[in-house]
Amino acid sequence: MKSVLIAMLALALWALFIPCSFAGTDEEIQVLKQQVQQLMQRIEKLESEQVKAKDESARAKEELAKIKESGSAAPAAAKVDLSNALSKLKMKGRFAAGYYKSGSAGSFSSGSFEMPDAKIQFSYQPDEINTVVLRFKLDNGVTGISSTSPLLDYFYLSSRDFIQSLKDTPFSLSSRLGRFKLGFGEENWSNNPVEGALPSNSAANAGVTDEGLELAGKIKLDKIGLKPLGWAASISNGNSTAGSDSGGGKAFMGKLYYTPIDPLYLSASYYDSGRLKSSDAELSVAGLKTRPSGAADWQRNVWEVDARYDFKKGAKPLDPPAYSDSKAIVRLSYGGFHDTTSTAGVNERAGNFAFIEGIYNITKKVYTAARYSYVDLDNEVTAVLNSVTANKYDRYSLGMGYRWSDNTLLKLGYDWNKESGPSTQEASNDQLTAVLTAQF
């Protein structure tokens, strides 16, 4: 613009000094002089504004350099609005529905369409460390909560690397506070028809969800040529009283896990319920949560060791097994539980449980799976195991899956169940299951 104005000024000056025969009348000359004066004023104004802009730019550069030297944050904070908040909100879920047909003593003797699993989980991350997790349980029928759905089964705050001073050390630390699934055992992470290779679980299906605090992390051992050692420890209520403590002792859970060689994963877990008084336990074994008959106060201790080996291990994470791209997987576990009581004349209860499971990917789309599992009570004690009174409960499971897409699977499974013990009659409770599952 400055160049244009200078050209216009030169043209006006040229017009000013040409002979009068070309310039026109005196009035026209006066008009031209006024226009030249106005152009000069505009040029001076533009030059002044340009100098001012250069000064402001220099000052801004000096302030930015000072901020970088001091390491402090910029004084102006980003405006927080609804769009920013929603960008930190994430949702995921899973779903299973299908047809169940069992023997005459089973839950589905007439055949039934069921939705055994449906979860929707929301997570909100307000900062780089903390995440709030809420999960809703919406399934029906099999778990018997159709009258109470929707049910909030997880609600906790997860904090990762919240101690900054540990970042440059071999130790990492994270936490969970609220209601969540405790990391007990191998099957605990995939004991649902969506993530498990088979539509059913093992006979024991030892698992626990409770209110409490969990700390977890890994210890790097690379300086001595070993892989990291993982650990988790939690303290929780222990009893199944809805959302509160019964006034007894607190439960403790500890777990160690390690990968000595890349395809082999090992873990060991221990759980102590603390004093439960007359309340049921949160940790269930074969559906057994209740106190020994007649006990006024009791306590449950459970331990388990696990192993998993992947043949031609794939790139996907260890869990869930149904979505693994390893060529084949073998998983096994062995554990025991002991229910003690101080009530005179009441027998204590103890037993052991185990499962071994194999998965083979025939193609990327089709896989087969098999599992044997059992739970066995010591001596001649009987209890209600998986809704059947018995001393020992065995389950043989066969199945296959078809990956309709990366996240949608069709699964077919059959379970042979066998019970034994004093005065126990084997129930007709074998079961055929065909389900469609999806995760999103």
KOLSE-93238 format. One line per field, with one value per residue (C-alpha): residue in three letters; x, y, z. Coordinates in steps of 0.25 Angstrom, whole numbers. Layout:
N
code (ALA	...);
x (X	...);
y (Y	...);
z (Z	...);
END
This chain:
440
code (MET	LYS	SER	VAL	LEU	ILE	ALA	MET	LEU	ALA	LEU	ALA	LEU	TRP	ALA	LEU	PHE	ILE	PRO	CYS	SER	PHE	ALA	GLY	THR	ASP	GLU	GLU	ILE	GLN	VAL	LEU	LYS	GLN	GLN	VAL	GLN	GLN	LEU	MET	GLN	ARG	ILE	GLU	LYS	LEU	GLU	SER	GLU	GLN	VAL	LYS	ALA	LYS	ASP	GLU	SER	ALA	ARG	ALA	LYS	GLU	GLU	LEU	ALA	LYS	ILE	LYS	GLU	SER	GLY	SER	ALA	ALA	PRO	ALA	ALA	ALA	LYS	VAL	ASP	LEU	SER	ASN	ALA	LEU	SER	LYS	LEU	LYS	MET	LYS	GLY	ARG	PHE	ALA	ALA	GLY	TYR	TYR	LYS	SER	GLY	SER	ALA	GLY	SER	PHE	SER	SER	GLY	SER	PHE	GLU	MET	PRO	ASP	ALA	LYS	ILE	GLN	PHE	SER	TYR	GLN	PRO	ASP	GLU	ILE	ASN	THR	VAL	VAL	LEU	ARG	PHE	LYS	LEU	ASP	ASN	GLY	VAL	THR	GLY	ILE	SER	SER	THR	SER	PRO	LEU	LEU	ASP	TYR	PHE	TYR	LEU	SER	SER	ARG	ASP	PHE	ILE	GLN	SER	LEU	LYS	ASP	THR	PRO	PHE	SER	LEU	SER	SER	ARG	LEU	GLY	ARG	PHE	LYS	LEU	GLY	PHE	GLY	GLU	GLU	ASN	TRP	SER	ASN	ASN	PRO	VAL	GLU	GLY	ALA	LEU	PRO	SER	ASN	SER	ALA	ALA	ASN	ALA	GLY	VAL	THR	ASP	GLU	GLY	LEU	GLU	LEU	ALA	GLY	LYS	ILE	LYS	LEU	ASP	LYS	ILE	GLY	LEU	LYS	PRO	LEU	GLY	TRP	ALA	ALA	SER	ILE	SER	ASN	GLY	ASN	SER	THR	ALA	GLY	SER	ASP	SER	GLY	GLY	GLY	LYS	ALA	PHE	MET	GLY	LYS	LEU	TYR	TYR	THR	PRO	ILE	ASP	PRO	LEU	TYR	LEU	SER	ALA	SER	TYR	TYR	ASP	SER	GLY	ARG	LEU	LYS	SER	SER	ASP	ALA	GLU	LEU	SER	VAL	ALA	GLY	LEU	LYS	THR	ARG	PRO	SER	GLY	ALA	ALA	ASP	TRP	GLN	ARG	ASN	VAL	TRP	GLU	VAL	ASP	ALA	ARG	TYR	ASP	PHE	LYS	LYS	GLY	ALA	LYS	PRO	LEU	ASP	PRO	PRO	ALA	TYR	SER	ASP	SER	LYS	ALA	ILE	VAL	ARG	LEU	SER	TYR	GLY	GLY	PHE	HIS	ASP	THR	THR	SER	THR	ALA	GLY	VAL	ASN	GLU	ARG	ALA	GLY	ASN	PHE	ALA	PHE	ILE	GLU	GLY	ILE	TYR	ASN	ILE	THR	LYS	LYS	VAL	TYR	THR	ALA	ALA	ARG	TYR	SER	TYR	VAL	ASP	LEU	ASP	ASN	GLU	VAL	THR	ALA	VAL	LEU	ASN	SER	VAL	THR	ALA	ASN	LYS	TYR	ASP	ARG	TYR	SER	LEU	GLY	MET	GLY	TYR	ARG	TRP	SER	ASP	ASN	THR	LEU	LEU	LYS	LEU	GLY	TYR	ASP	TRP	ASN	LYS	GLU	SER	GLY	PRO	SER	THR	GLN	GLU	ALA	SER	ASN	ASP	GLN	LEU	THR	ALA	VAL	LEU	THR	ALA	GLN	PHE);
x (0	11	17	4	2	16	13	0	8	18	7	1	14	16	2	6	18	12	9	-4	-10	-9	-13	-26	-31	-26	-38	-33	-19	-24	-32	-20	-12	-22	-22	-6	-7	-17	-8	4	-4	-8	6	11	0	3	18	14	6	17	27	17	14	29	31	19	25	38	32	24	37	44	33	32	48	46	35	44	56	47	40	27	14	8	-1	-13	-21	-29	-44	-52	-65	-74	-67	-54	-60	-67	-54	-48	-60	-59	-69	-67	-75	-78	-91	-95	-108	-113	-120	-118	-123	-120	-124	-137	-130	-123	-127	-132	-139	-149	-139	-138	-133	-124	-115	-105	-95	-97	-87	-86	-74	-71	-57	-54	-40	-39	-23	-12	-12	-26	-38	-52	-58	-73	-78	-93	-98	-110	-111	-123	-127	-114	-109	-123	-122	-133	-141	-130	-124	-118	-108	-95	-85	-72	-69	-55	-43	-31	-18	-6	9	3	17	25	38	37	38	53	53	51	38	24	12	-3	-16	-31	-40	-55	-63	-55	-51	-39	-28	-29	-25	-24	-39	-44	-41	-49	-60	-71	-77	-71	-56	-55	-52	-64	-78	-77	-67	-59	-66	-60	-59	-52	-54	-57	-62	-62	-60	-46	-32	-23	-8	-1	12	24	39	49	60	67	80	81	76	62	48	39	32	18	10	-3	-9	-22	-30	-45	-58	-58	-73	-84	-93	-98	-88	-84	-75	-81	-72	-63	-48	-43	-40	-26	-22	-8	-3	11	12	24	28	41	41	33	22	20	13	12	4	1	-10	-15	-28	-32	-46	-44	-55	-68	-77	-90	-89	-86	-72	-69	-60	-68	-63	-73	-84	-81	-81	-89	-84	-82	-96	-98	-85	-87	-74	-65	-53	-49	-35	-32	-20	-17	-5	-7	1	-2	7	5	9	13	9	2	3	-10	-10	-11	-26	-36	-34	-45	-39	-24	-17	-7	-7	-11	-12	-11	-16	-17	-19	-19	-24	-30	-39	-41	-54	-50	-60	-59	-73	-73	-78	-78	-69	-59	-60	-48	-46	-37	-41	-34	-36	-28	-32	-27	-30	-26	-28	-31	-31	-32	-47	-49	-44	-47	-46	-47	-47	-47	-49	-54	-56	-54	-58	-49	-54	-69	-74	-84	-89	-97	-87	-92	-107	-105	-102	-89	-76	-69	-73	-66	-69	-64	-66	-64	-67	-63	-64	-65	-60	-71	-63	-51	-61	-73	-72	-82	-79	-84	-82	-86	-84	-84	-86	-84	-86	-83	-83	-91	-105	-103	-110	-104	-113	-117	-111	-103	-104	-103	-100	-100	-98	-94	-84	-79	-69	-69);
y (0	9	8	11	23	28	26	34	45	45	46	57	65	63	69	81	85	83	96	102	99	84	86	93	105	110	103	90	92	95	82	74	81	77	62	62	67	56	46	50	49	35	31	37	29	16	18	21	8	0	4	2	-13	-16	-11	-20	-32	-30	-29	-42	-49	-44	-49	-63	-64	-61	-71	-82	-79	-79	-92	-86	-88	-78	-68	-70	-83	-90	-87	-100	-102	-114	-118	-119	-127	-137	-139	-145	-155	-169	-180	-195	-208	-222	-230	-245	-251	-265	-278	-287	-301	-310	-323	-324	-320	-308	-294	-295	-308	-302	-294	-279	-267	-260	-247	-253	-241	-226	-215	-200	-193	-178	-172	-158	-153	-139	-139	-148	-155	-158	-165	-167	-180	-184	-197	-201	-215	-218	-233	-241	-255	-263	-254	-252	-237	-233	-227	-217	-214	-204	-206	-198	-210	-202	-187	-184	-174	-179	-171	-175	-170	-161	-160	-152	-155	-170	-167	-168	-180	-195	-194	-191	-188	-187	-188	-190	-185	-189	-201	-210	-224	-229	-235	-249	-261	-264	-266	-253	-244	-252	-259	-255	-260	-248	-249	-264	-274	-282	-277	-283	-282	-292	-300	-291	-277	-271	-256	-244	-230	-220	-206	-203	-197	-204	-201	-208	-206	-213	-214	-213	-223	-220	-217	-231	-237	-240	-236	-227	-233	-228	-227	-223	-221	-217	-215	-215	-218	-233	-235	-235	-225	-215	-204	-203	-211	-221	-216	-228	-228	-223	-232	-233	-237	-239	-243	-245	-248	-250	-254	-262	-264	-257	-267	-272	-264	-268	-262	-265	-259	-259	-254	-252	-248	-243	-246	-247	-249	-254	-247	-254	-253	-244	-255	-266	-280	-289	-279	-282	-269	-273	-276	-290	-295	-290	-281	-268	-262	-267	-264	-268	-270	-273	-276	-279	-281	-279	-281	-277	-281	-276	-284	-274	-263	-252	-236	-235	-234	-246	-244	-246	-260	-260	-249	-254	-255	-266	-279	-287	-284	-293	-287	-294	-291	-298	-293	-295	-289	-290	-285	-284	-281	-279	-284	-297	-309	-304	-311	-303	-304	-305	-310	-308	-305	-304	-303	-306	-299	-300	-291	-293	-283	-292	-279	-265	-266	-280	-285	-297	-298	-308	-308	-317	-311	-316	-311	-322	-320	-327	-340	-343	-328	-324	-310	-303	-303	-296	-298	-313	-319	-328	-331	-330	-323	-326	-319	-323	-312	-312	-301	-293	-279	-271	-257	-250	-238	-232	-229	-238	-253	-265	-276	-290	-298	-310	-313	-327	-325	-336	-336	-346	-347	-353	-355	-347	-351	-346	-335	-334	-321	-322	-309	-305	-290	-282	-268	-255	-246	-232	-222	-207);
z (0	3	-11	-17	-9	-13	-28	-26	-19	-31	-41	-33	-32	-47	-50	-41	-49	-63	-71	-67	-81	-77	-62	-64	-56	-42	-35	-40	-36	-21	-21	-26	-14	-4	-9	-8	6	10	4	12	24	21	18	32	39	32	36	51	51	45	56	67	62	61	76	81	73	80	94	91	87	100	109	102	104	119	121	114	123	136	132	136	129	120	127	119	121	110	111	116	110	107	94	102	113	103	96	109	110	104	103	101	103	100	98	97	93	88	91	103	105	117	123	131	144	138	137	122	121	111	104	105	98	107	108	118	117	113	119	115	121	121	125	127	128	134	133	129	142	147	140	145	141	141	136	135	135	126	125	129	131	134	145	151	151	141	152	156	143	140	151	153	155	154	159	162	160	153	155	147	151	161	168	159	166	162	147	146	155	152	159	154	162	159	167	167	177	178	173	163	159	167	159	165	157	142	138	145	133	123	131	122	109	100	104	107	97	101	105	119	130	138	149	160	153	165	164	173	171	183	189	193	189	180	177	165	157	151	155	144	145	132	139	143	130	134	130	139	151	152	165	171	185	190	203	202	210	207	210	200	208	198	197	211	222	231	243	241	237	223	212	206	192	187	173	166	151	142	128	129	114	104	101	116	126	141	153	167	175	190	196	211	213	228	238	231	243	237	223	210	204	192	186	180	177	169	173	187	196	208	222	227	232	247	247	254	249	238	229	215	210	195	187	172	163	148	135	120	108	94	82	71	79	72	73	81	96	105	108	104	98	88	81	81	69	74	67	80	95	107	120	133	148	161	175	188	198	213	221	235	247	262	265	274	267	253	243	235	220	210	196	183	169	155	140	128	115	100	88	74	63	50	42	45	45	52	65	74	89	100	115	127	141	155	169	180	195	205	213	212	213	203	198	187	176	163	168	171	185	183	189	175	162	149	136	122	111	96	86	74	69	56	55	47	48	57	68	65	68	67	78	80	92	100	115	121	136	146	162	172	188	199	196	183	170	157	152	137	135	123	114	99	97	84	85	77	84	80	87	83);
END
